[in-house]
Every structure is written in C-alpha cells, then in structure tokens.
C-alpha cells in the first residue's frame, strides 16, 4: 500500500508536504514482513532525494523573483573621450651586448698572478693578469747589447771612411778602398736599424706579459688559474669581458611593418623603444632603435632590429629575454573608449551604448589600436557617449539597465558568489 490510511495523521499544509507523505509510507511498510524492509529503505531514500529537490526548486523561483524584481540589469558605465594614442610594435627580444671580448695571452709563459675577481667591473687598460716576464726581459737585454756592439762598429767604420777620403785627396790610396769602406758603413747602419727593431719587438713581447682589459665592462668567470702555462695558440680564453653600458636588444618584427620602420629611420627621426620584463606596466629600460638587418628571414617572414639602451642601472643583462615595444606612430585627438566595453561578435566588434532612458543599444564599431585600458575607435562612437564597461554578459539589445558604481558592482559580485567550501543551506 503506497498511500496513507485514513487513520493516519493529516498532512500538514504550509511546510514541505512530501516529508509528511514519506512518514506515512514508513508506517505502512513497517507493518509488513521483514523481507520488504530492505526494499522499503531503497524506496525511502529515493523519495527523500526527490522531496529535497522539490522543496529547493519551490523556493528558487521566489528568490529569482526577488533578485530580478525590477527587471533592470545593474551595470557599470564608462564615457567615451578623445585624446592621443601611441601606436606600438611589440616583439620578444634578446639582450645582446654591443661588445664581447675573450681575453687571451699573446705570448707563451707561466701565468704568475691574476689581478681581478670574477664578476668585477673593469675599465679599459686595467691590469688583469701577469705572465712570467723574465724570459722576455732577457731577450730585451740581449737585443740592447747587440745594438750597442753594432753601433760601435758603425762608429769605427765612419771614422775609417773619413780618413780614407782624406787620403784619397792626397792620392795616397785607391778609389776602390774608399768605396769599400763606404759600403761597410752602410752595412753597419742597416745592422743598427735591425737591432733597434729587435729591441722594439723584445719590448713588445715584454709588454704582452701584462694582460690588460681591452674594453670596459663586466668580467665573467675565471677560466685559467695561476700557475698554468698559457700559449698564444690556446683555444680557450683567460676570461671574457662583456660591455654592459650601453647594451643592445635584438628582436624581430613582421616584414609587413618594415616600410613603416624604415621610413622613420630614413627621416632621421629617433624611434623610442622600451624593454619590459614580466610586468608590462613597468619598463626595465628606455632607449632608441639603432639598426635594421639587411635581409628578411625567409623561414619566419621577419626582419631583425636592434635597439640600444644606456643601461646605467644594469637592469638589462646579456642573453636576457625581454618584451620590446617600439613606438612607430601617434594618433592625435582620437576617439577613445574603455577596452572592457569593446565586445566581439559574429558581425564584428560592438559596444552597448546607453541611451537617455537607461536603455542600451548594440552599436557596431570600427576599433583601432589601443594603449593601456583605452582603445581608439575609427567609427561608431563620438566623445561623450556612454557605454557599458561591466555587466555586458547579461545584456541584449534594448535591455534596461541600472547604473552603479564600481564599488557597488564589486559588492554585488561578492554577495552573489557562494563561499568556497561553505555549508549548504537547506530550506
């Protein structure tokens, strides 16, 4: 028997009627044999779930009626304005030093000492390392001694040539002897000149034992330790110097944008360039466009550009990946609309335009480049128009709205969102 008997307690009105019926069913089934109690438990479980769903659904329409009783959608409104908009080209670039030098030894010898610390900033001409100078000092002294010997021979030959010329005037010696002596003087002059060159070479080799910084920049890690014998033919360097001030950034742009960039360079107009990290609101450095590559990459259809940054604070580091923004144009007195108001549909981009009676109309627009939270509009809007910037997901053409402030909109969102992990409210 699935219905209550006439002697049961009457069903209470005003509460959840289905719970009363479940109690009646329980009394009926408890009179049955125990064999049916198991089936009754299953039936009661299913009935309980249906009853809870019915009670909850019964209250939902009332809640929705209270929420949308006015029939107007609360939204936040923005105003169309006019102003200047900067047009940028954005790309991913790599920080590239303008100069990188591998410091090597120019002579063979034992590395006696190192006069730098790893990561140190150095200036051009600073002493970095010292190679054993003693062998080269000996060679220099030998060359100087040879020069002194040959200069003495030259002086003696000149004295003899002067005496022979006097005797030739007295017709005491032959002309051939005078000519031979003159040739000997010239020979010694050449020898002295060679000795001077050898001294200069020995002095140069001695100077090469002092390894100095060829450029200003930051040193890398030391690659050779003191005590090792180094050679001019070694493949590895002692240390690497990288110039950081200024520094460059290489980045690609599409080939379609190349004529615009070349026009700016041909006009001798400085092209401002900014480098950003992960946060696009705070640039790492500001500089200018320095050069354009001479060919397009056929595999990607892009061309490489190089920008130069002063980098006085050292925020750009070699081989660092940065986002580059290149200023190529500025739109003056453009019509600007909040970017959050611009929507995209099957017919193109549109906004919800607010009328005088707080009724919205769908308006198709032609959007242009944007900057920050604003987007330029070529057609469809005029300065002073009001558009919906928040709450557009529940709007349709001709819908009624209730303008609210940003604070009230945030409060409504917080109240309408149930807390995560909170207990469910049973009716």
C-alpha positions in Angstrom: 0.0 0.0 0.0 1.6 3.2 -1.2 -0.8 5.7 0.2 -1.6 6.6 3.9 -4.5 5.0 5.6 -7.4 7.1 6.8 -6.4 6.8 10.4 -3.1 8.5 9.9 -2.3 12.0 11.0 -3.5 14.6 8.4 -0.8 16.1 6.1 0.4 19.4 7.4 -0.1 22.3 5.0 2.4 25.2 4.6 5.6 23.0 5.1 7.1 20.6 2.8 4.2 18.2 2.1 6.4 15.5 0.7 8.0 14.8 4.0 4.6 14.1 5.6 3.9 11.6 2.8 7.2 9.9 3.5 6.3 9.4 7.2 3.0 7.9 6.2 4.8 5.5 3.8 7.1 4.4 6.6 4.2 3.4 8.9 2.7 1.4 6.2 5.8 -0.5 5.3 6.8 -1.2 9.0 3.7 -3.3 9.3 4.9 -5.6 6.5 7.2 -8.6 6.9 10.9 -8.0 7.4 11.5 -9.3 3.8 10.2 -6.0 2.5 12.1 -3.7 4.8 15.2 -3.7 2.5 13.2 -2.6 -0.5 11.4 0.0 1.6 14.7 1.5 2.6 15.7 1.9 -1.1 12.3 3.5 -1.9 12.5 5.9 1.1 16.0 7.0 0.1 14.8 7.8 -3.5 11.7 9.6 -2.2 13.8 11.7 0.2 16.0 12.9 -2.6 13.0 13.8 -4.7 11.4 15.7 -1.8 14.5 17.7 -1.1 14.8 18.7 -4.8 11.2 19.7 -4.9 11.5 21.9 -1.8 14.6 23.6 -3.1 13.0 24.2 -6.5 10.0 25.6 -4.9 11.9 28.3 -3.3 14.2 29.1 -6.3 11.6 31.0 -8.3 10.8 33.2 -5.4 14.5 34.0 -4.9 14.9 34.8 -8.5 11.8 36.9 -8.4 13.3 38.9 -5.5 16.6 39.3 -7.3 15.2 40.5 -10.6 12.0 42.0 -9.4 12.9 45.4 -11.0 13.7 43.9 -14.5 16.8 46.1 -14.9 20.4 44.8 -15.0 23.0 46.5 -12.8 26.0 47.6 -14.9 28.9 50.0 -14.7 29.1 52.7 -17.3 32.1 54.5 -18.9 32.2 57.6 -21.0 33.8 57.9 -24.5 36.6 60.5 -24.6 39.2 61.8 -27.0 43.0 62.0 -26.7 46.3 60.9 -28.1 47.1 57.2 -28.6 50.6 55.8 -29.2 50.9 53.0 -31.8 53.4 50.4 -30.8 55.0 47.3 -32.4 55.6 44.6 -29.8 58.0 41.7 -30.0 60.1 39.3 -27.9 63.8 40.3 -27.9 67.1 39.1 -26.5 69.5 41.4 -24.7 72.8 41.4 -26.7 76.0 43.2 -25.6 77.5 45.6 -28.1 81.0 44.3 -27.4 82.2 40.9 -26.1 85.9 40.2 -25.8 87.7 36.9 -25.0 90.9 37.9 -23.2 93.8 35.7 -24.3 97.5 35.6 -23.9 99.7 36.9 -26.8 102.8 35.2 -25.5 103.8 31.8 -24.1 104.6 31.6 -20.5 103.5 30.7 -17.0 100.6 32.6 -15.5 102.1 34.2 -12.4 99.1 36.1 -10.9 95.5 37.2 -11.5 94.5 40.8 -10.6 90.8 40.6 -10.8 87.8 39.0 -9.1 85.1 37.2 -11.0 82.2 39.4 -12.0 84.2 42.6 -11.4 83.6 45.7 -13.4 86.8 46.9 -15.1 87.8 49.8 -17.3 89.9 49.7 -20.4 93.6 49.4 -19.5 93.2 47.8 -16.1 95.7 45.0 -15.3 94.0 41.6 -15.3 96.9 39.1 -15.2 100.7 38.8 -15.2 102.7 36.3 -17.2 106.3 35.5 -16.1 108.3 38.4 -17.7 111.8 37.1 -17.0 112.5 35.3 -20.4 111.3 38.3 -22.3 113.4 40.7 -20.2 116.5 38.6 -21.1 115.7 38.8 -24.8 115.3 42.6 -24.5 118.7 42.9 -22.8 120.3 40.8 -25.5 118.9 42.9 -28.2 120.1 46.1 -26.5 123.6 44.6 -26.2 123.7 43.7 -29.8 122.7 47.2 -30.7 125.5 48.7 -28.6 128.0 46.4 -30.3 126.8 47.3 -33.8 126.7 51.0 -33.1 130.4 50.8 -32.0 131.3 49.1 -35.3 129.3 51.7 -37.2 131.2 54.5 -35.4 134.6 52.9 -36.2 133.6 52.4 -39.8 132.6 56.0 -40.2 136.0 57.2 -38.8 137.8 55.0 -41.2 135.7 56.3 -44.1 136.6 59.9 -43.2 140.3 59.1 -43.1 140.2 57.2 -46.4 138.6 60.1 -48.1 141.4 62.4 -46.9 144.0 60.1 -48.2 142.2 59.8 -51.5 142.5 63.5 -51.9 146.3 63.2 -51.5 146.2 60.3 -54.0 147.6 58.0 -51.3 145.0 55.2 -51.6 142.9 53.7 -54.4 139.4 54.8 -55.1 138.2 51.2 -54.6 139.3 51.1 -51.0 137.3 54.2 -50.3 134.2 52.7 -51.9 134.5 49.5 -50.0 134.7 51.4 -46.7 131.6 53.5 -47.6 129.7 50.2 -48.3 130.8 48.9 -44.9 129.4 52.0 -43.2 126.0 51.5 -44.9 126.1 47.8 -43.9 126.6 48.7 -40.2 123.8 51.3 -40.5 121.4 48.6 -41.6 122.6 46.3 -38.8 121.9 49.0 -36.2 118.5 49.6 -37.6 117.8 45.9 -37.4 119.0 45.8 -33.8 116.6 48.7 -32.9 113.7 46.7 -34.5 114.7 43.7 -32.4 114.7 45.8 -29.3 111.2 47.1 -30.1 110.0 43.5 -30.6 111.5 42.3 -27.4 110.0 45.3 -25.6 106.6 44.5 -27.1 106.8 40.9 -26.0 107.7 42.0 -22.5 104.7 44.3 -22.5 102.4 41.4 -23.5 103.2 39.7 -20.3 100.9 42.3 -18.6 97.4 41.3 -19.8 95.1 44.3 -19.6 91.4 44.9 -20.2 90.8 45.9 -23.9 87.4 47.3 -23.2 85.3 48.5 -20.2 82.7 46.1 -18.9 81.9 43.2 -16.6 84.2 40.2 -16.2 82.9 36.7 -16.3 84.2 33.6 -14.5 88.0 32.9 -14.5 88.8 30.1 -17.0 92.5 29.6 -16.2 94.1 29.5 -12.7 97.5 31.0 -11.8 100.4 28.6 -12.2 99.3 27.2 -15.6 101.4 27.7 -18.7 99.4 29.5 -21.3 100.1 29.9 -25.0 99.1 32.3 -27.6 97.7 29.5 -29.7 95.4 28.2 -26.8 91.7 27.8 -27.9 90.4 28.9 -24.5 90.5 32.4 -23.1 91.6 33.5 -19.7 88.3 35.4 -19.0 85.5 37.1 -21.0 84.6 40.8 -20.8 81.1 41.9 -21.8 80.3 45.6 -22.2 77.1 46.5 -20.4 76.8 50.2 -20.9 75.3 50.7 -23.4 73.7 47.4 -24.3 71.6 46.3 -27.2 68.4 44.2 -27.7 67.8 42.3 -30.9 64.1 41.5 -31.8 62.2 40.5 -34.9 59.2 42.3 -36.5 56.9 41.1 -39.3 58.1 42.1 -42.8 54.8 44.0 -43.3 55.8 46.5 -40.7 59.3 47.1 -42.2 58.4 50.0 -44.5 57.0 52.0 -41.6 60.2 51.5 -39.6 62.5 52.2 -42.5 60.5 55.5 -43.1 61.3 56.6 -39.6 65.0 55.8 -39.9 65.3 57.5 -43.3 63.7 60.6 -41.8 66.4 60.7 -39.1 63.6 60.5 -36.5 64.6 58.9 -33.2 62.4 55.8 -32.6 61.7 55.4 -28.9 62.0 51.8 -27.7 61.1 50.3 -24.3 62.1 46.9 -22.8 59.8 45.2 -20.3 60.1 42.2 -18.1 57.1 40.2 -16.9 55.2 43.2 -15.7 54.1 45.3 -18.8 53.3 48.3 -16.5 56.9 49.0 -15.5 59.6 49.2 -18.2 63.1 47.9 -17.4 64.8 50.4 -19.7 64.1 53.1 -22.4 66.3 53.6 -25.4 66.1 54.0 -29.2 66.2 52.0 -32.4 69.7 51.7 -33.6 69.8 49.4 -36.7 67.8 47.2 -39.1 69.2 44.0 -40.5 69.9 43.9 -44.3 67.7 40.8 -45.1 64.4 39.2 -44.2 64.4 35.7 -42.7 62.6 33.6 -45.3 61.7 30.9 -42.7 59.8 33.2 -40.5 59.0 36.3 -42.7 60.5 38.6 -40.1 63.4 41.0 -40.1 65.7 41.7 -37.1 66.0 45.1 -35.4 68.5 46.2 -32.8 67.7 48.8 -30.2 70.3 50.4 -27.9 69.8 51.2 -24.2 72.1 53.2 -21.9 71.6 50.6 -19.1 73.2 52.8 -16.5 71.4 50.9 -13.7 72.3 47.5 -15.2 68.8 46.1 -15.3 69.4 44.6 -18.7 71.7 41.6 -18.7 73.2 39.7 -21.7 71.0 36.9 -23.1 68.0 38.1 -21.1 64.6 37.7 -22.7 62.6 40.9 -22.7 59.4 42.2 -24.3 60.2 45.1 -26.6 57.7 47.9 -27.5 58.6 50.2 -30.4 56.8 53.5 -30.9 56.0 53.9 -34.6 53.1 56.4 -34.6 50.9 58.7 -32.5 47.2 59.2 -33.2 46.2 62.7 -32.1 42.8 63.5 -30.8 41.4 60.0 -31.4 38.1 58.8 -30.0 38.8 56.6 -27.0 36.6 54.0 -25.4 37.4 51.8 -22.4 38.8 48.5 -23.7 36.5 46.5 -21.4 33.4 47.9 -23.2 34.5 46.5 -26.6 33.0 43.1 -27.4 33.4 40.8 -30.4 30.5 39.1 -32.2 29.7 37.4 -35.4 29.2 40.8 -37.1 32.4 42.3 -35.7 33.2 44.4 -32.7 30.5 46.2 -30.9 29.6 48.1 -27.7 26.4 48.6 -25.7 25.5 52.2 -26.0 23.5 53.7 -23.1 20.5 55.8 -24.1 18.9 58.6 -22.2 16.2 56.3 -20.6 18.9 53.8 -19.3 18.2 51.5 -22.2 21.1 50.0 -24.1 21.5 49.6 -27.8 24.0 47.4 -29.5 26.3 49.6 -31.6 28.8 48.2 -34.2 32.2 50.0 -34.1 35.4 50.0 -36.0 38.2 49.7 -33.4 41.7 50.8 -33.9 44.9 50.4 -31.9 44.8 50.7 -28.1 47.0 51.7 -25.3 46.6 50.6 -21.7 42.9 50.5 -20.8 41.7 52.5 -23.7 41.0 51.6 -27.4 40.8 54.0 -30.2 37.6 53.9 -32.4 37.6 54.9 -36.0 33.8 54.9 -36.5 30.7 54.2 -34.5 31.1 56.4 -31.4 31.6 60.0 -30.5 33.1 61.7 -27.5 30.6 62.0 -24.7 28.7 58.7 -25.5 28.1 56.4 -22.6 28.9 52.7 -22.9 28.6 49.7 -20.6 32.0 48.6 -19.3 31.0 45.9 -16.7 28.0 43.6 -16.8 27.7 43.2 -20.5 27.4 39.4 -20.3 23.7 39.6 -19.4 22.7 42.4 -21.8 20.8 42.3 -25.0 19.9 45.0 -27.5 17.2 47.2 -25.9 17.6 45.9 -22.3 17.0 48.1 -19.3 19.9 48.8 -17.0 20.7 50.3 -13.6 24.0 52.2 -13.5 26.0 51.5 -10.4 29.5 52.4 -9.2 32.5 50.1 -9.3 32.4 49.6 -5.5 28.7 48.5 -5.6 29.4 46.2 -8.6 32.2 44.5 -6.7 30.0 44.2 -3.6 27.2 42.6 -5.7 29.6 40.1 -7.2 30.9 39.1 -3.7 27.4 38.6 -2.4 26.1 36.6 -5.3 29.1 34.2 -5.2 28.7 31.5 -2.6 31.7 31.0 -0.3 34.0 28.1 -1.3 33.7 25.1 1.0 30.8 26.6 3.0 27.9 24.6 4.3 24.9 24.2 2.0 21.7 25.9 3.2 18.8 23.6 3.4 15.3 25.1 3.1 
